[in-house]
Amino acid sequence: MRSCILDIIKQTLIYGLLPVVLTSALTANAHMSVVSKELSTIEEPGAHEEPSAHEELSDSQEISADHYIPYDEFIDEDSSEDDSDPCLELEPVPADDQGCSFEEAFQSLSDHPEHLYPYAYLPSLLADQGQASIKLFVYGSLMDCRSAAQTLCTSALKTRELARAYGVKTIYNRSVPYVFLPHWGVPENPYAIAMLNTAVSQRYEDVALGILLDIPVSSITPLLAREVGYDLKPVVVQSWSEPKGSISHHSGQYKVAYILSSPTPSQYTGAHLLPREGYYQRVMEAAKSNGEHFYKEWLENTYLADGVTTVGYYELYRDKVTNEFDQYDYTACVGL
């Protein structure tokens, strides 16, 4: 492993001088000093030809639920030592919250305004509207009950439901230099600093897997402090218990929820990044904890920063992907 000094020098070359140090509660002003030099739009599938990376996995290549090895050594600095699962006794979905048709949900997106970060006004706005909570589709570390419990209240965790979000891609392109979140470990590769983000495309074929929660107004402020730089955008969601593609658009299985999404491109994102290993392992563990079928579908609907290479492919051919990335990386670094 490279020394911390060399890593910090490389981070400085890539991202410029970083004049602030993140405290345990990131403020908007501190994070706004992080400017990524790698601004690029997400490549559409088929934008360049890499057949081996895009082909469907054959039966012999399919990743089993046992393929993933838990990263037991890692402990989130915000997690308690008690590993007991706080997500117990889930509350049933209220009868008046059973959803609507896809067309109705999609058309109602315009009735749900985007909330751009920072959205400190949101709790009072919801209170003025007589709204006690909002629906939030979460992914990444918020899928992990222990991690989510550090930010969200117990009543929110009891509403968790496996879900799909349509018109959304989940992508490892959120650029977070390791000096800001050192508890995720020091990456060997200075470009391995990506955390999960979403790109809202509104294309029905783009599907993200995650957890649907009902977030009370009281949890919005701590959520804002944790998810720096993420806007809240409305998307159409469906319970994951319903088979994908088998439900008629006219049936009442869809609803609107908000999703955390940093703009791409922006100072918060980069197109030429690899996943942050400690964070990546925590998210893998969270996805796998939801069962084999959910895990396999999640692998094939979660992407690296290029928006093309799936995490499932990355798991099978990590050395190949890393080597190809390094070759590109050296070319990209010439102008630094």
N, C-alpha and C positions, 0 to 999 in steps of 0.2 A: 504493500500500500504506500502510495506517495506520502511524503510528510505533509503535515498540516500547512507548513509554511509555503511549500510549492503549490499546494491546492489553492490557498488563498491568493497567491500571485496569479494563478491561472484564472481564478474567478474575477480578479481585478481587471486582467487584460480583456476578458470577454464582456463583462458587464459595466466596466468603468468603475470609478471610485465609488465606494459604498460608504457614505459618511455617517450612517446611522446604524445602530444596533437594535435589533428587535427585542422588546421586552416581552413578558409572558402574554400581555394583551396587546397585539399589534394595533397601532393607531393608523388612521388613514394617511396622515402626513408622513409617518415613517415609511410606510410602504410605497408611497408615491415617488420616493427617491430611487426605487429600483427600476432601472430602464433597460429593457432587453434590447440588444442590438440585432437580434435575429427576428425581424418582423416579416412574416410571410403568411399568405393565405393558405388554407388547407387544400391539399391537392385532391381533386375529385378522383374517384376510382376510375382507372383506365387512363389517367393523365400521362402515365409512363408505363411501359410494359415490363412487368416483373411477374410472368406467369406463375412461377413457383411460389411466390408470396401470396398470390391472390386466389389460387385454385382451392376448391373445397377439399377439406381433409378427407383422405380415404379412410376406410374402416381400420386399416393397419396403423394409420397415423393418429386416430382419434385419441384425445387426451382423456384418460380415465380420472375418476375422482381421487384416486390414490397417487396421481402423478405429482401433485403439489406436496411439498414437505414443509410443514409449519416452521416459521422462523421464531422458535421459542426463546431465543436469546434477547429479542427486541422487546422493550417495554416502553410504551408511550410515556413521556415524562408527566403528562397530565392524567394518566390512568392510575387508579388506586391499586394496591397490591392484591385486593380481593378480586379474583377472576370470576366470581359468580356472575351469571347472566342477569342483568337488570330487566330484560325484556320478558316479563312473566305475565301470565293471565291477560292476554290480549283482549281488548274490548271489541265486541261485535260492531260491525258497521251499522249505523243508524238506518232505520227503514227509509227515512227521507233523503238518504245519501247513496242511493244505489246506482246512480249514473244515468246517462242518456245515450242516444245514438252517437256514432262518430261524427256524422254531419252536424248535429246540434252542438256537440262539444267544440268541433273545429270552428264553427261560425261564432261561437261565444268567446273565442280567444280575444277578439277585439274589445270585449267588455271587461277584460282583465288587463289593466295597464302594466307595462314594464316598470320596474323600480330600479333605477340606476344607483350603483354604489357611490357614496354612502347613503343609505335610506333610513337615517335616524328618525325621520318624520313618520315612518310607517306605523309604529304602535299607536300614536295619537290619531292618525288618519283612520285606522281600523276601528278604534274606539268611537270616533265621531260617527262612523258608519254603522255602529252597533254590531260590529263583527268581532267575535271573541277569538278567532283563530284563522289561519290560512293553511291550505294544503301544500305540502312541500315534498317534492320527489328528490330524494337524496341518493348519493352514490359515493364512491370513494370511502374515506375513513368513517364517514357518518353511517355507513352500513354496519359498522362494528358497534355493537351495543355498549361496550365499555367506553369506547371513544366518544360516542354520541352522548352518553350519560354525563360527560364532563360539561356539556353545553346545554342539553335539552332536559326538560323536566320529566319526571316519571310518567305523568299523564300523557305526554307526547309519545314517549316510547311505547306505551301500551296500545297505541293506535297503529303501530307499524304493520305494513302489509307489503308483500312482494309485489312488484309492479313493473310494467313496461311503460316507457314514454315514447310516443311516436313523433317523428320529425326531429329526432335528436341523435347526435353522435357523441359518445363518451370518448374523450381523447386525452392522452398524456401529453399535453402541451402547455400546462400551467408552469411557468418558469419561476422557481423559488430558490435563489442561491442559498447554499447550505449554511452560510454564516447567519442567516435569518432564522433557521429552524434546525439548530445543531442536534437536537435530540433524535432526529432521523438518521444520524450517522454521517460520517464523512465519505462522500463518493470517491471511488478510485478514478472514475472518469469525470472530469470537470463538467461535462455536458450532461451527466446523469443526475439532473436536478428537477425533472418534470414530475408534477403531480396531476391528478385528474381534473379535467375541465369538460365542458360540454359545448358543442356547436349546434345551435338551433337552426335547422334547415327547412322545417315544415314539409319535408318529403316523407311520405308515409312509410317508405321502405327503410328509412333510417330509424333504428330502434335502439333505445338504451334500456338496460336493466338496472333496477335499484329498489329502494324502499319508499313507500308512500307513507307520510306522516301527517298528522293534524297538529300544527304548531300553534300553541296559544300565544297571545300577544306578549305575555311576559317573557317568552323565550326568544323574541326577535332581537332584543338588544345584545344578549350574549352571542347569538348567531352572527350578528353584524361584526362583533369584535373578533370572532374566530375566522370568518370567511371574508377576509380582506380582498377587495378588488372584484368580488363576484356580484354581478347584477342578478336580480330576480326576474325571470321571464316566464310567461305562461305557456304551458304545453298540454297536449292531450295525453292522458294516461289511462291505463287499463290494468286491472288486477292480473298478476302473472298466473294465477290459478286458471284463468281462461286460456285455452290453447291459442297460440299465435296464429292469426289468419283464419281461424275457424268460426269466428263470431261475425255475423252479419253486421255491416255498418249501421243497419237500422235497429239493431237491438240495443237495449239500455245498459251497456257495460262500460261506457266511457265517461270520463269526467275531466275537468280542468284543474291543474295544479301548477305551482310555481317550481322552477328549477334554478339552481345556482349556475351561472354562466359568465365567464370572463370573455370580453370581446376578443375576436381573432380576426386580424392581428391587433395587438395593443401592447402597451408596455408590460403587461402581465403575462404574455404568451410568447412562445418561440416555436418555430417549425422544425428545428434541427436539434432535438433533445431526446434523451433516453430517460426511462423512469428512474425515480429516486428509490434506491433499493429497499431501505427500511420501510418507507411508506408503501412501496409496491407490495412487499410481503404482507403488510398489515391488511391491505385491501384484498389481496388474494385469499387470505385467511377468512376475511369477512364474507367474501363471495362464496367460498366453499362451505361455510357454515350454514348456508341456506339450502343445502342439498345438492346432489350430484347433477340433476337435470338443470337446475338454475345455474349452477357453476359452469356447465358446458356451454349453455346458451350465452352466458355472460362473457366467456372467453372469446366467442366468435362475434360479439357485438361491442367490444371495447378495443380501442385502437391506440397505436403509438402516435407520436406527434405528426407523422406524415398523413394521418387520416386514412391510410390504406392498409398498413400492416396490422393484423389483429394480434391481440395479446396471446391468443391460442397459438398462432404461428410463432410468435416470439418465444413462448415457452418451449416449443419443440426445437427451434433453430436459433437459440439465443446467440451462440458463437458466430453463426453466419451473419445474423442481423448486425451484431456488434462490429464485426470485421468490415462489413460493407459500410456501416456508419463511419467507422474510423477512416476509411479511405476517402469518403466524401468530406469528412471533418478536416483532414489535412488540407484539402483543396480550398475549403471555405475559410480556413484560418490564414491563408496567404496574405489577405488584406488587413489583418488585425495589427 
